[in-house]
Amino acid sequence: MENITIEIPLQQIQLPPHNMRKTIDRDKIFELLSDIKENGLINPITVRPIAYCSADGDSEEYKTTDSYRHQREMHYELVAGQCRYLAHQFGGIANIKATVRDLTDDEAFSIMTSENLARVDVDPVDDATHVLHLMTKKNGDVGAVAKIVKRSRDWVEARIIVAQMDDDFKAALQARKIPLGVAIALQGIEDALDRKAILEMAYTQGISIFMANYYVAQWKAGLFGHA
């Protein structure tokens, strides 16, 4: 099927089961809604067809045509444009302009990842959840995941580390209280209580990556720690 852009009822679109973006800025959604109401939707969302309903009396030949598939009540999975989709949803706008593309799972994940990584407000915890899902699908093949997300192996491995972090570290990253590099470096402190103590220090005093590595070296040398 060639890519086509059509108006689709929101009720026929569903979010992917492993949606990459978990944290949403509601203020930005409503700002976007205001813009859409004033100027219309400039860039259509991207969806892929996942199912459609047939009707009695339609010929088998007609059922194979693109016209038939898009005139029946089709169902779609959102690939790109979650904020635009949510703005329509919050604003009670029944239909949304969408580009329909036939995509494999890998292609859909690649587009989804590329769009999210292009955001200014990238959340490494969301990235990590997405990467962990891809790692499961690809049987732990870091190279395969790196190819899908179009990032280096180091980038993927860093997100795997984030996925395994304590909840307080994830919360600190989402609140932008510490840099990603510092959070990753502090994982070298294997004792959870000592790791949390340094995290609290990072909140109040600020820690560079150099200092984080220094504290890890001191901990490994047995120069501090509750034990």
Secondary structure, 3 states (H helix, E strand, C coil): CCCEEEEEEHHHEECCCCCCCCCCCHHHHHHHHHHHHHHCCCCCEEEEEEEECCCCCCCHHHHCCHHHHHHCCEEEEEEECHHHHHHHHHCCCCEEEEEECCCCHHHHHHHHHHHHHCCCCCCHHHHHHHHHHHHHHCCCCHHHHHHHHCCCHHHHHHHHHHHCCCHHHHHHHHCCCCCHHHHHHHHHCCCHHHHHHHHHHHHHHCCCHHHHHHHHHHHHCCCCCCC
